[in-house]
Amino acid sequence: MCREQALGCGYSRHEVDNLVAFGRWQSLARAVYLPQPLWVTEPSRRQLVRAALLSLGPAARVVHGSAAELHGIAGLPRSDEIHIGLPGVAAKRARAGQPHVVLHQLEHPATSLVSLGGMPATDAITTVSDVILRVGRYPAVSVLDSALNRGLLVADDLTSIAYRIRRRRGAVAARGYLAEADGRAQSPLETRTRLRCVDGRVPPDALQLEMRDDDGHLLGIGDLGWRAPKVIAEADGQGPHSLPEAIFADRRRQNRLTNAGWKILRFTWQDTLDPAYIPWVVRQALCTSPPR
């Protein structure tokens, strides 16, 4: 709650100051408090974002990477920063009450704002347009893929984004990122693996490739596929696939695919950090696969 709300509930200014000073309440931002002691609970990310908004007034809205986070758009590196936008004069006068708040002097029409969990934020297309101008190719394409995969953007929105970002700093590079977006990628790891293959001149010819036996029964779906040599690549990230039941299921699936003549490659996030490794492994698999 903000200080005004506490006073409205009957607390005096002295009582509020004492509750904060003795650790009964947590101070999240300037004149914004969580009425629980730190030893009971730590503030969540959403609570910190909400506190930043409350401390900066009704004109504040969540923007850039923080808005992407609220939308559930993946692909950006983890950050403690909270990005808040304010219109011109308000941004110049405001002083953030917490060290990780980054203020942006931005004007947004009401039509480009939405409420996410009760917090004003830029809508998905505005958020993605802003983000891809500020980051490099791999996170930008990952953000685009994630937004498309989640249905927050559709293919026609990419043309709209290209128009929105024209003449803005970073627009030339961002137009290239738009051309590489593919909503079939189900995670940033899949996007990064695909881009490594593209950069290494072994691009997959299919994503989410369905593999079937001679009778047409579905054997599995591969993240990236090279159909003629019967090679697939799996992007193995942390999550449900790391559970014991999923590991056993993946092994049975891999056995079925191997018996059907498919070669399965597996890559982790660490593998994508080396530009040469994934293309080299894929190229070796393509060269050693028997002709069909």
C-alpha positions in Angstrom: 0.0 0.0 0.0 1.1 3.6 -0.5 1.4 6.1 2.4 -1.9 7.8 1.6 -3.7 4.5 1.8 -2.2 3.7 5.2 -3.2 7.1 6.5 -6.7 6.5 5.1 -6.9 3.3 7.1 -6.3 5.2 10.3 -2.5 4.9 10.7 -0.7 8.1 11.8 2.5 9.2 10.0 4.4 8.4 13.2 3.0 4.9 13.3 3.8 4.2 9.7 7.4 5.4 10.2 7.8 3.2 13.3 6.4 0.1 11.5 8.9 0.6 8.8 11.8 1.4 11.1 11.2 -1.7 13.2 10.9 -4.0 10.2 7.2 -4.7 10.6 6.5 -3.3 7.2 8.8 -3.4 4.2 9.5 -0.3 2.3 9.3 -1.2 -1.4 9.6 2.2 -3.0 9.2 5.9 -1.9 6.1 6.0 0.3 5.0 2.5 -0.7 5.0 -0.4 1.7 4.4 -4.1 2.0 2.6 -4.6 5.4 4.5 -7.8 6.3 7.9 -8.2 7.9 10.8 -9.4 5.7 11.3 -12.5 7.8 7.7 -13.6 6.9 7.9 -13.1 3.1 10.0 -11.4 0.5 8.3 -9.2 -2.0 7.5 -10.9 -5.3 8.6 -9.4 -8.6 5.1 -8.2 -9.4 4.9 -6.5 -6.0 8.1 -4.6 -6.7 6.8 -3.5 -10.1 3.4 -2.5 -8.6 5.3 -0.5 -5.9 7.3 1.3 -8.5 4.1 2.3 -10.3 2.5 3.5 -7.1 5.5 5.6 -6.2 5.6 7.4 -9.5 1.9 8.3 -9.8 -1.0 7.6 -12.1 0.8 8.5 -15.3 3.4 5.7 -14.9 3.2 2.6 -17.0 5.4 -0.5 -17.3 7.4 -0.6 -20.5 10.2 -2.4 -22.4 11.6 -5.6 -20.8 9.4 -5.3 -17.7 6.3 -5.1 -19.9 7.5 -8.1 -21.8 7.9 -9.9 -18.5 4.3 -9.1 -17.5 3.0 -10.3 -20.9 4.9 -13.6 -20.4 7.1 -13.0 -23.4 10.4 -14.9 -23.1 13.8 -14.4 -24.5 15.4 -11.5 -22.6 18.2 -12.0 -20.0 17.2 -11.9 -16.4 17.4 -8.5 -14.9 16.5 -6.8 -11.6 15.7 -3.6 -13.5 12.1 -2.3 -13.6 11.4 -0.2 -16.6 8.8 2.5 -16.1 7.6 5.0 -18.7 6.3 8.5 -17.9 5.3 11.3 -20.2 7.7 14.2 -20.8 7.3 16.6 -17.9 6.4 13.9 -15.4 9.5 11.9 -16.3 11.8 14.9 -15.7 10.3 15.6 -12.3 10.1 12.1 -11.0 12.7 10.5 -8.8 12.6 6.7 -8.5 12.4 5.5 -4.9 14.3 2.2 -5.5 17.7 1.6 -7.1 16.6 -0.8 -9.8 13.9 1.4 -11.3 14.8 2.8 -14.8 12.7 5.8 -15.9 12.0 6.4 -19.6 10.5 9.6 -21.0 7.9 8.2 -23.3 4.6 9.2 -24.7 2.1 6.4 -25.4 -1.5 6.9 -26.7 -4.2 5.3 -24.6 -4.8 2.8 -27.3 -1.4 1.3 -26.9 -1.8 0.6 -23.1 -3.4 -2.4 -21.4 -3.9 -3.6 -17.9 -1.9 -6.6 -16.8 -2.8 -7.8 -13.4 -4.2 -4.4 -12.6 -1.0 -2.7 -13.7 -0.9 -0.3 -16.8 1.6 -1.5 -19.4 2.3 -1.1 -23.1 0.4 -3.7 -25.2 2.2 -6.6 -26.8 2.9 -5.0 -30.2 4.2 -1.8 -28.6 6.3 -3.7 -26.1 7.9 -5.9 -28.8 8.5 -2.9 -31.1 10.4 -1.1 -28.3 12.4 -4.1 -27.1 13.8 -5.2 -30.4 15.3 -1.8 -31.0 17.2 -2.1 -27.7 18.7 -5.6 -27.8 20.9 -7.8 -30.0 19.8 -10.2 -32.6 19.5 -13.4 -30.5 17.3 -11.9 -27.7 15.3 -9.9 -30.3 14.4 -12.9 -32.4 13.7 -14.9 -29.3 11.2 -12.2 -28.1 9.5 -12.1 -31.5 9.3 -15.9 -31.6 7.9 -16.1 -28.1 5.2 -13.4 -28.8 4.1 -15.2 -32.0 4.1 -18.6 -30.3 1.9 -17.3 -27.4 -0.5 -15.7 -29.8 0.2 -12.2 -28.6 1.3 -11.3 -32.1 0.2 -12.6 -35.5 2.2 -12.7 -38.7 0.6 -9.4 -40.0 1.8 -7.6 -36.9 5.4 -8.0 -38.1 4.6 -5.7 -41.0 3.0 -3.2 -38.5 6.1 -3.4 -36.3 8.4 -2.6 -39.3 6.2 0.5 -39.9 6.2 1.5 -36.2 10.0 1.4 -35.8 10.9 3.3 -39.0 13.4 6.1 -38.6 14.0 5.1 -35.0 17.5 4.2 -33.7 18.2 0.5 -34.3 15.5 0.1 -37.0 17.8 -1.2 -39.7 18.9 -4.1 -37.6 15.5 -4.7 -36.1 14.0 -5.1 -39.6 16.4 -8.0 -40.1 15.2 -9.6 -36.8 11.6 -9.4 -38.0 12.6 -11.4 -41.1 14.0 -14.2 -39.0 11.0 -14.5 -36.6 9.2 -17.9 -36.5 6.4 -18.5 -34.1 6.9 -22.3 -34.3 9.8 -22.0 -31.9 8.5 -23.0 -28.4 11.4 -21.6 -26.3 14.3 -19.1 -26.6 16.6 -22.1 -26.6 15.0 -23.4 -29.8 15.4 -20.0 -31.3 19.0 -19.7 -30.4 19.7 -23.3 -31.7 18.0 -22.4 -35.0 20.0 -19.2 -35.4 23.3 -21.0 -34.7 22.4 -23.4 -37.5 21.5 -20.6 -39.8 24.7 -18.8 -39.0 26.7 -22.0 -39.6 25.0 -22.6 -43.0 23.2 -25.7 -41.9 19.7 -24.2 -41.5 16.9 -26.7 -40.7 14.3 -27.2 -43.4 11.5 -27.8 -40.8 10.5 -26.8 -37.3 8.3 -28.9 -35.1 8.7 -31.7 -37.6 6.3 -34.7 -37.3 8.1 -38.0 -37.7 5.9 -41.0 -38.7 6.6 -44.7 -39.4 5.7 -46.4 -42.7 2.2 -46.9 -41.5 1.7 -43.2 -40.7 1.8 -43.5 -36.9 3.3 -40.5 -35.2 6.6 -41.4 -33.6 7.4 -37.9 -32.3 7.9 -34.2 -33.0 11.4 -32.8 -33.4 12.2 -29.2 -32.6 14.4 -28.7 -35.7 14.5 -31.1 -38.6 16.4 -32.0 -41.8 14.0 -34.2 -43.6 16.0 -35.8 -46.4 18.9 -37.1 -44.2 16.4 -37.9 -41.4 18.2 -35.7 -38.7 16.4 -33.9 -35.9 17.8 -31.6 -33.2 16.2 -31.2 -29.8 16.7 -28.2 -27.6 16.9 -29.6 -24.1 16.1 -26.9 -21.5 15.3 -27.1 -17.8 11.6 -27.6 -16.9 9.2 -30.5 -17.5 11.6 -32.4 -19.7 14.0 -32.7 -16.8 11.6 -34.6 -14.6 12.2 -38.4 -14.2 9.0 -39.4 -16.0 9.8 -37.1 -18.9 13.3 -38.4 -19.2 12.0 -42.0 -19.4 9.4 -41.0 -22.0 12.1 -39.2 -24.0 14.3 -42.3 -24.0 11.5 -44.5 -25.3 10.7 -42.0 -27.9 14.3 -41.8 -29.0 14.5 -45.5 -29.3 11.5 -45.5 -31.6 13.0 -42.8 -33.7 16.4 -44.5 -33.9 14.8 -47.8 -35.0 12.9 -45.8 -37.7 16.2 -44.5 -39.1 16.2 -41.0 -37.5 19.4 -39.5 -36.0 18.7 -37.4 -32.9 20.9 -34.5 -31.8 20.5 -32.8 -28.4 21.6 -29.3 -27.5 21.6 -27.3 -24.3 21.8 -23.6 -23.6 25.5 -24.0 -22.9 26.0 -25.4 -26.4 24.5 -22.2 -28.0 27.2 -20.1 -26.4 29.8 -21.5 -28.8 29.0 -20.2 -32.3 30.8 -23.1 -34.0 29.7 -26.1 -31.9 26.1 -26.7 -33.0 26.8 -26.2 -36.8 29.7 -28.6 -36.5 27.7 -31.3 -34.9 24.8 -30.9 -37.3 27.1 -30.9 -40.3 28.7 -34.2 -39.1 25.3 -35.7 -38.7 24.2 -34.6 -42.1 27.4 -36.0 -43.7 27.2 -39.4 -42.1 23.4 -39.9 -42.6 22.7 -42.6 -45.2 20.9 -41.5 -48.4 17.2 -42.3 -48.5 
